[in-house]
Amino acid sequence: MSINADPSKSTQPRRKGPLELRRKQAAVEMSDQRLLDTKGPGHFIHTDPWRVMRIQSEFVEGFGALSDLGQAVSVFGSARTKPGSMYYEMGVDVGRKLAEAGVAVITGGGPGSMEAANRGAVEGNGVSVGLGIELPFEQGLNQWVDLGINFRYFFARKTMFVKYAQGFIVLPGGLGTLDELFEAMVLVQTQKVTSFPIVLLSSAFWGPMIEWIKGTLVAEGMVSEKDLDLIQVVDTAEEAVDLVLHGHVRPPSTNGDQRPE
């Protein structure tokens, strides 16, 4: 083949990294040519191979930032919860009690119930972590986040919620909260994670959903009744923290001699 021959008509392979290309597939720029030619097209950074590097960087950043976090619990809830509301104060109480127990608090880093849990962690002199995500309608990390990481990709962010937490506490919330809840249930059900308590806070809010699961999903054989054992529903922050940390609700402390007779 002459030096000026059309490479698209050649049967000789052209190697591009681990790829071996022939005929029309071989008519491509060299990798370092594309890298060094500053006058070349800029769309490369929007291609899937480049995205793989971005995805990898998010995992590397997340693992590096959280690897020394220690004991932690992820807390979920609505970004629309209003400061001063019952659910907001519930979130503050959860964050504070976790911090007082020496446990870091991980949230999605946004407003509402996430902000409440982060605020409680700070007020309890604990570690307050926020894992943010690019969204068209969120305001960024809340002011109570001490260690914050922003993610482009939901799946990288979700990995951090599970990998560095020993359990979930789920406050009332909407679609994002339901997404995290049901994904966690699937991970436990399929034994991708083990010994991972999932505690829902507020029986008044979650009760109708539990009844729907029983009356529809279980009744029609879509899920097993034992799948409901994956979650526990309580009504106080103290109960939620006890369950997620100890696997049971501790009896209230009392004064006096409690030795057995």
Backbone torsions as a table, in degrees:
resi	resn	phi	psi	omega
1	MET	NA	131.3	178.8
2	SER	-70.7	161.7	-175.9
3	ILE	-65.2	-22.2	-178.7
4	ASN	-100.4	8.2	-178.1
5	ALA	-64.7	151.4	179.3
6	ASP	-72.0	116.3	-178.1
7	PRO	-64.9	-19.8	-179.9
8	SER	-69.1	-19.9	179.8
9	LYS	-98.5	1.9	-176.9
10	SER	-86.9	140.7	173.6
11	THR	-94.2	-4.5	177.2
12	GLN	-71.7	133.9	-178.6
13	PRO	-71.5	148.8	171.6
14	ARG	-117.8	131.3	-176.8
15	ARG	-97.9	134.0	178.8
16	LYS	-133.6	92.1	-173.2
17	GLY	63.2	-129.5	-179.8
18	PRO	-80.4	-4.4	-177.1
19	LEU	-89.0	149.4	172.4
20	GLU	-123.0	120.1	-170.0
21	LEU	-119.5	145.3	177.2
22	ARG	-136.0	159.6	176.7
23	ARG	52.1	-130.8	-175.2
24	LYS	-62.2	-30.4	-179.8
25	GLN	-67.3	-20.3	-177.4
26	ALA	-82.1	-10.4	-177.7
27	ALA	-84.2	66.6	-178.4
28	VAL	-131.7	159.2	175.5
29	GLU	-71.0	153.3	172.1
30	MET	-71.0	150.2	-175.9
31	SER	-60.2	-45.6	-177.9
32	ASP	-73.8	-24.8	174.4
33	GLN	-64.3	-45.8	179.4
34	ARG	-64.6	-36.1	-179.7
35	LEU	-67.4	-43.6	-171.6
36	LEU	-89.9	-20.6	-179.0
37	ASP	-80.9	93.5	-175.6
38	THR	-66.4	-15.7	178.8
39	LYS	-87.5	-2.0	-179.1
40	GLY	-72.0	171.7	-178.9
41	PRO	-64.5	144.7	-177.2
42	GLY	-92.5	1.6	-175.8
43	HIS	-72.7	-8.1	-177.4
44	PHE	-55.8	-37.6	-176.7
45	ILE	-68.6	-7.3	178.7
46	HIS	-104.8	8.1	-179.5
47	THR	-89.6	161.1	-176.6
48	ASP	-60.5	-42.5	178.2
49	PRO	-57.7	-37.9	178.6
50	TRP	-70.5	-36.7	177.6
51	ARG	-61.2	-34.2	177.6
52	VAL	-57.9	-39.6	178.5
53	MET	-66.6	-39.7	176.8
54	ARG	-63.6	-43.3	178.8
55	ILE	-61.2	-45.7	178.6
56	GLN	-59.5	-41.3	-178.7
57	SER	-63.7	-33.9	179.1
58	GLU	-67.2	-40.0	176.0
59	PHE	-65.7	-42.9	-179.8
60	VAL	-62.0	-46.7	179.4
61	GLU	-62.2	-44.3	-179.4
62	GLY	-64.6	-47.9	179.3
63	PHE	-60.9	-42.7	-178.6
64	GLY	-65.0	-40.5	-176.8
65	ALA	-74.2	-31.2	-171.0
66	LEU	-107.6	-5.1	-173.1
67	SER	-62.5	-28.5	179.9
68	ASP	-103.9	19.6	-175.2
69	LEU	-66.5	-33.3	-175.9
70	GLY	84.0	-161.3	-177.5
71	GLN	-62.0	132.0	-176.5
72	ALA	-150.0	156.3	175.5
73	VAL	-131.7	135.9	175.7
74	SER	-89.4	133.7	-178.4
75	VAL	-119.1	127.6	-178.6
76	PHE	-118.5	156.8	178.2
77	GLY	172.1	173.0	-172.9
78	SER	-68.5	140.0	172.3
79	ALA	-74.2	-11.4	-175.8
80	ARG	-96.4	0.0	178.5
81	THR	-63.6	131.1	-175.9
82	LYS	-86.1	136.4	174.5
83	PRO	-54.8	136.8	-179.2
84	GLY	89.9	-11.9	178.7
85	SER	-76.4	168.1	-179.1
86	MET	-59.2	-44.4	-178.3
87	TYR	-68.4	-35.1	177.9
88	TYR	-64.2	-48.1	-179.9
89	GLU	-64.0	-32.3	175.2
90	MET	-62.1	-41.8	178.3
91	GLY	-65.7	-41.4	176.8
92	VAL	-60.3	-43.4	-179.0
93	ASP	-63.8	-41.6	177.8
94	VAL	-61.8	-49.0	-179.7
95	GLY	-60.4	-41.6	-179.5
96	ARG	-65.6	-44.9	-177.6
97	LYS	-67.4	-36.6	175.6
98	LEU	-64.3	-44.1	179.7
99	ALA	-62.8	-42.7	179.6
100	GLU	-64.9	-23.0	176.3
101	ALA	-87.4	3.2	179.3
102	GLY	81.0	22.6	-176.1
103	VAL	-112.1	131.8	176.8
104	ALA	-70.5	150.2	179.8
105	VAL	-110.4	123.3	177.4
106	ILE	-112.0	127.9	175.9
107	THR	-131.6	179.1	174.3
108	GLY	-75.5	-2.3	173.3
109	GLY	78.2	0.0	-177.0
110	GLY	-89.2	-163.7	179.3
111	PRO	-80.9	-168.7	175.0
112	GLY	67.2	-133.9	-177.6
113	SER	-65.0	-30.0	176.2
114	MET	-64.5	-47.2	176.4
115	GLU	-58.6	-41.2	-178.8
116	ALA	-60.3	-46.6	-179.7
117	ALA	-65.6	-40.4	176.3
118	ASN	-63.4	-40.3	178.5
119	ARG	-62.6	-44.6	178.0
120	GLY	-60.6	-38.6	178.9
121	ALA	-62.8	-42.0	178.7
122	VAL	-66.6	-44.6	179.6
123	GLU	-64.5	-27.1	177.1
124	GLY	-89.0	9.3	178.5
125	ASN	61.0	38.9	179.6
126	GLY	-112.6	-168.8	-179.6
127	VAL	-94.8	123.4	-176.6
128	SER	-112.5	114.5	-174.8
129	VAL	-115.4	137.8	176.5
130	GLY	-127.9	127.2	178.4
131	LEU	-109.9	96.0	-174.9
132	GLY	-82.7	168.4	-179.3
133	ILE	-144.7	144.0	175.5
134	GLU	-68.0	118.6	177.7
135	LEU	-137.6	153.5	-178.1
136	PRO	-76.1	-10.2	-172.5
137	PHE	-134.6	15.0	177.5
138	GLU	-101.8	161.0	-173.6
139	GLN	-101.5	14.9	-177.7
140	GLY	87.3	-171.0	-177.3
141	LEU	-70.7	140.6	179.5
142	ASN	-75.3	164.3	-172.5
143	GLN	-69.9	-11.6	-177.1
144	TRP	-95.1	3.2	177.4
145	VAL	-83.1	123.8	177.5
146	ASP	-94.8	-32.8	176.6
147	LEU	-124.3	107.4	-174.8
148	GLY	-119.7	141.1	175.7
149	ILE	-131.7	130.5	176.9
150	ASN	-102.5	132.7	-178.0
151	PHE	-114.5	149.1	169.6
152	ARG	-86.8	-34.5	-167.6
153	TYR	-113.7	130.4	-179.0
154	PHE	-59.4	-41.5	-172.8
155	PHE	-67.4	-32.9	176.2
156	ALA	-68.6	-42.6	178.7
157	ARG	-63.0	-43.6	-179.0
158	LYS	-62.9	-36.1	177.7
159	THR	-59.0	-41.1	-178.8
160	MET	-66.8	-37.7	178.6
161	PHE	-58.1	-39.1	-176.2
162	VAL	-87.5	-45.1	-173.1
163	LYS	-61.5	-38.0	-173.9
164	TYR	-104.7	13.2	177.4
165	ALA	-119.3	151.5	176.7
166	GLN	-98.7	0.7	178.3
167	GLY	175.3	171.5	179.4
168	PHE	-118.0	139.5	164.4
169	ILE	-115.3	125.6	-172.5
170	VAL	-115.5	112.4	175.0
171	LEU	-84.4	166.2	176.8
172	PRO	-54.6	136.1	-178.1
173	GLY	-163.9	-176.0	-175.5
174	GLY	-106.2	-139.0	-171.9
175	LEU	-63.2	-42.8	179.8
176	GLY	-63.2	-40.9	178.7
177	THR	-65.3	-43.6	177.6
178	LEU	-62.8	-38.1	178.1
179	ASP	-59.5	-49.5	-179.4
180	GLU	-65.1	-40.1	-179.5
181	LEU	-61.4	-53.6	-175.2
182	PHE	-71.0	-31.9	175.5
183	GLU	-65.0	-41.4	177.4
184	ALA	-62.5	-40.9	178.4
185	MET	-61.2	-41.2	179.0
186	VAL	-65.4	-40.7	179.8
187	LEU	-62.8	-39.4	178.3
188	VAL	-72.7	-43.6	-178.4
189	GLN	-60.0	-39.7	-178.8
190	THR	-89.8	6.2	176.3
191	GLN	61.6	29.2	170.8
192	LYS	-73.6	-30.0	169.5
193	VAL	-129.2	148.7	-179.4
194	THR	-124.4	157.9	179.2
195	SER	50.8	52.6	-175.7
196	PHE	-123.2	93.3	-178.2
197	PRO	-70.6	141.9	177.4
198	ILE	-125.2	114.5	-174.3
199	VAL	-118.0	125.7	177.0
200	LEU	-98.8	135.3	-176.3
201	LEU	-108.6	119.7	179.5
202	SER	103.3	97.1	178.5
203	SER	-67.7	-28.3	178.4
204	ALA	-64.2	-37.6	-179.4
205	PHE	-79.8	-47.4	-173.2
206	TRP	-86.4	-17.0	-177.1
207	GLY	-54.6	-48.3	179.4
208	PRO	-60.2	-35.3	178.1
209	MET	-67.2	-41.5	178.7
210	ILE	-62.3	-42.2	179.3
211	GLU	-64.5	-37.6	177.0
212	TRP	-64.9	-40.8	177.9
213	ILE	-61.2	-44.8	179.2
214	LYS	-65.9	-48.3	-172.0
215	GLY	-77.4	-20.8	-177.7
216	THR	-117.0	-61.3	-175.3
217	LEU	-66.1	-47.3	179.2
218	VAL	-70.1	-44.6	-177.2
219	ALA	-61.0	-34.5	-178.9
220	GLU	-95.2	8.3	175.4
221	GLY	74.6	17.7	179.6
222	MET	-77.0	-30.3	174.6
223	VAL	-136.2	161.7	177.0
224	SER	-84.8	147.3	178.8
225	GLU	-59.8	-32.3	-179.4
226	LYS	-69.4	-15.4	177.1
227	ASP	-63.5	-25.7	177.7
228	LEU	-68.6	-17.1	176.4
229	ASP	-70.4	-11.4	-180.0
230	LEU	-70.8	-19.7	-177.9
231	ILE	-125.2	155.0	175.9
232	GLN	-132.7	141.7	-176.7
233	VAL	-116.3	128.9	-179.9
234	VAL	-134.2	175.2	-175.7
235	ASP	-121.5	-2.8	178.4
236	THR	-130.8	153.5	177.8
237	ALA	-61.7	-37.9	-179.6
238	GLU	-61.7	-43.5	178.2
239	GLU	-64.1	-41.8	-178.8
240	ALA	-62.4	-44.9	-179.1
241	VAL	-67.0	-41.2	177.9
242	ASP	-60.5	-44.5	-178.1
243	LEU	-65.9	-43.9	-175.8
244	VAL	-73.5	-26.4	-179.1
245	LEU	-94.9	-34.8	-172.6
246	HIS	-117.8	-9.9	179.7
247	GLY	82.3	1.3	178.1
248	HIS	-158.7	163.3	176.3
249	VAL	-88.9	121.1	-179.2
250	ARG	-74.1	143.3	177.3
251	PRO	-66.3	149.1	179.7
252	PRO	-62.9	143.4	178.7
253	SER	-72.1	142.7	179.9
254	THR	-130.7	160.0	177.1
255	ASN	-87.1	163.4	175.5
256	GLY	99.6	175.8	-177.9
257	ASP	-80.8	115.3	-177.8
258	GLN	-106.3	15.4	179.4
259	ARG	-67.8	144.6	179.1
260	PRO	-65.4	149.1	180.0
261	GLU	-72.5	NA	NA
